[in-house]
């Protein structure tokens, strides 16, 4: 049984990665419905929380059906991180996660996210400030290092464990790689094999199929896997992995009815959470992913990203079921 502090996650948990502009409550809902064991919010700026920025505060929205759930924060200032930890504490998630892995320039330039990988002493101080400011178990998500010449994940893992983190998720790339090239899980395995490391180690990077997930588990010995991009438009991946690991067989791929049902649920949740206008707009980034690979879909794709009438969008989803189900029966 894998545990983060006292939170039981099963024998080999599958985690939904925190993804900016993706991992909001509507998306998390459909992933939870399809097998995600532990989910995280989009990352939240510690400075934004302290300023009471509306967007940052809204990212604190969590719901009982999502539990266990972690709220993720980022920042480069000890006092701000400590204050934001206390704010998060009041919202009562199960876990507080720190992002030391985001590679995007606007975050790194502020000395946050993966930018902290250039200063491990600062990373340790930031982590300690958070641990000392919350009653929640604190976890960290990070990368192997800043670049291939400065891979420092072994030192990072030991020092962060020493200041009290309860689990570590490692993306198998450096910041310099961004999302290019292959993730190197051998470093993740080295951390897991380190006799000093007693906390759960979760691997992240390039897991996009049940076979890949099983390979990572069997080859690298991680305690669980964090899945990000492969879940976008395909939340079924969590149950597909679980079924394959248990039986060695694949679940049937989602039907057009399955795709439309999940897309409709996602849309309904988006509108309920953000209001009709904003919910419709924020859903637009997801349609192409739900219907990836479907032939002659351009007309529908255009309608999804331009239509502002909710009733017409629902009718369009019904039309897709009728049209493409008929095609598969021919």
HELIX and SHEET records of a PDB file:
HELIX    1   1 UNK A   25  UNK A   33  1                                   9    
HELIX    2   2 UNK A   46  UNK A   51  1                                   6    
HELIX    3   3 UNK A   54  UNK A   58  1                                   5    
HELIX    4   4 UNK A   64  UNK A   66  5                                   3    
HELIX    5   5 UNK A   78  UNK A   91  1                                  14    
HELIX    6   6 UNK A  105  UNK A  108  1                                   4    
HELIX    7   7 UNK A  113  UNK A  118  5                                   6    
HELIX    8   8 UNK A  120  UNK A  131  1                                  12    
HELIX    9   9 UNK A  148  UNK A  150  5                                   3    
HELIX   10  10 UNK A  153  UNK A  162  1                                  10    
HELIX   11  11 UNK A  186  UNK A  193  1                                   8    
HELIX   12  12 UNK A  210  UNK A  220  1                                  11    
HELIX   13  13 UNK A  229  UNK A  231  5                                   3    
HELIX   14  14 UNK A  237  UNK A  247  1                                  11    
HELIX   15  15 UNK A  256  UNK A  274  1                                  19    
HELIX   16  16 UNK A  276  UNK A  290  1                                  15    
HELIX   17  17 UNK A  298  UNK A  304  1                                   7    
HELIX   18  18 UNK A  310  UNK A  329  1                                  20    
SHEET    1   A 2 UNK A   3  UNK A   4  0                                        
SHEET    2   A 2 UNK A   7  UNK A   8 -1                                        
SHEET    1   B 9 UNK A  44  UNK A  45  0                                        
SHEET    2   B 9 UNK A  69  UNK A  74  1                                        
SHEET    3   B 9 UNK A  38  UNK A  40  1                                        
SHEET    4   B 9 UNK A  13  UNK A  16  1                                        
SHEET    5   B 9 UNK A 224  UNK A 227  1                                        
SHEET    6   B 9 UNK A 200  UNK A 204  1                                        
SHEET    7   B 9 UNK A 167  UNK A 171  1                                        
SHEET    8   B 9 UNK A 137  UNK A 143  1                                        
SHEET    9   B 9 UNK A  95  UNK A 100  1                                        
END                                                                             
